[in-house]
Amino acid sequence: MRTLEENKQLYAEIILSYGLNIQKWQKLIIKSPIDAYDFVKILTEKAYEMWCKEVMYRWEHEELDCIRYNKAPEDSFDWYPQWIADWFTKEVREWAATLSLYMSDTSVFENVNLSNLKKHAKAATLAFKEYKDLITSSGTNWCVVSIPIKWWANTVYWNTDSEENMWKLWDQILSLVRLDKEDPIKEWETHLNQLKVRAQYMNDMNFKKLHYKSSKTDLCITLPDGHIWQSAEEVSKRGVHFHPNLPTEEVFSMPHKYWVNGTVFSTFPLEYQWKLIKNFSLTFKDWEVISYTAEEWEEILKWILETDETSKRLWEVALVPVNSPIYQSWLLYYNTLFDENASCHLALWTSYSTTLKWADDMNAEQRDKVWMNESSIHVDFMVWDETLCITWETQDWEMVEFFVNWKWNI
């Protein structure tokens, strides 16, 4: 049985070799909270052992950010240093891989100046648009992962015993990325093959609508001509196969941005800009959200939906069954990377070009004509419900229940 330190080493290897599939000729950008320094050090050592050309860092520290939001002059948030975003864009255009360690301490921002936070988020989003477009079109190989930090561990396990909680969350994460198995790579290959089979089945069926029905949700989503159901593996523009999320349990595609109707309830809290939006609903008519409710932080939900003129539209529809090991852990992770892989989910954002045939060869105007959404936000929200059934409508108007009580029925 491997020790925790041995598993950390193995986790770093799998992130780099299987998640990113880092190449000898590549540079690597790591974006991480400074709390994760020790694990970033392991990643750096492993990357150079794999002949990575250079490892570069973008460190984050939420307490320092919070001080700035509350203390800095208000007019300092209307702009973002474009050279930072341009540096990311330049490196990705030269094929640098990117790795993000995604963990947030929402407690730090309980009393943050929301006005300054909104201004900063808008300015940063505009500055990083070109970089975001490169990532969503698989312009390079990229990956998002998480490791425990004290606040996150305490939140998941609902007490303040940090040391014990850290150990427990490490064990949980390592299990969810299959490092508790004797041969993790073999386990990943088996799992990803199952996802590919389901995605291929959905593509072969080529149905035109999805009808979501549960005790709360009643939603109809039209799928555009040429839509592609995709599983975990992607291929960069330079032909590198990679897996952008670890863990991953979903099969996903692109909805028609103009034909979404009905009401959907989110059943997991949504963490956005360090705030938890709880028990919210969205009602769509034809192409966008026309009304919404939230039990907590409705103001943040309003902010999301009013980000730009297209932020009220869907970009992703994703299917995750009840036998997902993340759901079976019976934990709420307060981390979208994990919670979205416990539940069927939808997203507001720019559509991935990889989920529509020929999209890579289109400009923005052409993408709009084939119903791809373009927005500056990225928000995944979970629509878990034990009563959830999804019915597809075929090209011949046949109705088939393929997802029953939150399980595949194919």
Stockholm file with secondary structure:
# STOCKHOLM 1.0

chainA/1-410         MRTLEENKQLYAEIILSYGLNIQKWQKLIIKSPIDAYDFVKILTEKAYEMWCKEVMYRWEHEELDCIRYNKAPEDSFDWYPQWIADWFTKEVREWAATLSLYMSDTSVFENVNLSNLKKHAKAATLAFKEYKDLITSSGTNWCVVSIPIKWWANTVYWNTDSEENMWKLWDQILSLVRLDKEDPIKEWETHLNQLKVRAQYMNDMNFKKLHYKSSKTDLCITLPDGHIWQSAEEVSKRGVHFHPNLPTEEVFSMPHKYWVNGTVFSTFPLEYQWKLIKNFSLTFKDWEVISYTAEEWEEILKWILETDETSKRLWEVALVPVNSPIYQSWLLYYNTLFDENASCHLALWTSYSTTLKWADDMNAEQRDKVWMNESSIHVDFMVWDETLCITWETQDWEMVEFFVNWKWNI
#=GR chainA/1-410 SS CCCHHHHHHHHHHHIIIIIICCCTTCEEEEEEEGGGHHHHHHHHHHHHHTTCSEEEEEEECHHHHHHHHHHSCGGGGSCCCHHHHHHHHHHHHTTCEEEEECCCCGGGGTTCCHHHHHHHHHHHHHHTHHHHHHHHTTSSCEEEECCCCHHHHHHHHTSSCHHHHHHHHHHHHHHHTTTTSSSHHHHHHHHHHHHHHHHHHHHHHCCSEEEEESSSCEEEEECCTTBCCBCSCEECTTSCEECSBSSCCCEEECCCTTCEEEEEECCSCEEETTEEEEEEEEEEETTEEEEEEEEECHHHHHHHHTSSTTTTSEEEEEECCTTCHHHHTTCCCSCHHHHGGGSCEEEEECCCGGGBTTGGGCCHHHHHHTTCCCCSCEEEEECCCTTCEEEEECTTCCEEEEEETTEECC
#=GC SS_cons         CCCHHHHHHHHHHHIIIIIICCCTTCEEEEEEEGGGHHHHHHHHHHHHHTTCSEEEEEEECHHHHHHHHHHSCGGGGSCCCHHHHHHHHHHHHTTCEEEEECCCCGGGGTTCCHHHHHHHHHHHHHHTHHHHHHHHTTSSCEEEECCCCHHHHHHHHTSSCHHHHHHHHHHHHHHHTTTTSSSHHHHHHHHHHHHHHHHHHHHHHCCSEEEEESSSCEEEEECCTTBCCBCSCEECTTSCEECSBSSCCCEEECCCTTCEEEEEECCSCEEETTEEEEEEEEEEETTEEEEEEEEECHHHHHHHHTSSTTTTSEEEEEECCTTCHHHHTTCCCSCHHHHGGGSCEEEEECCCGGGBTTGGGCCHHHHHHTTCCCCSCEEEEECCCTTCEEEEECTTCCEEEEEETTEECC
//
